[in-house]
Amino acid sequence: VFIQNTQVTIEELGPKLQSVLGEKKETRIFVRGDTAIDYGQVMRVIGEINGAGFTKVALLTDQPQTTRR
């Protein structure tokens, strides 16, 4: 798990977000995962974020390249 370019464990995620964002609980947190990660792991990350008091979580995806005809 990374916050910006800093790697943290899932257990460190909530406290680190609280440290960085303080009481800005309305800050939107963006979660991006690659195709190799399973859904349960993504949900665990979101659970840690919510547990730290941040409720605005958005999932980011990469759009597949389309071929033009």
Sequence and secondary structure as in RCSB ss.txt:
>XXXX:A:sequence
VFIQNTQVTIEELGPKLQSVLGEKKETRIFVRGDTAIDYGQVMRVIGEINGAGFTKVALLTDQPQTTRR
>XXXX:A:secstr
 EETTEE  HHHHHHHHHHHHTT TT  EEEE  TTS HHHHHHHHHHHHHTT   EEEE         
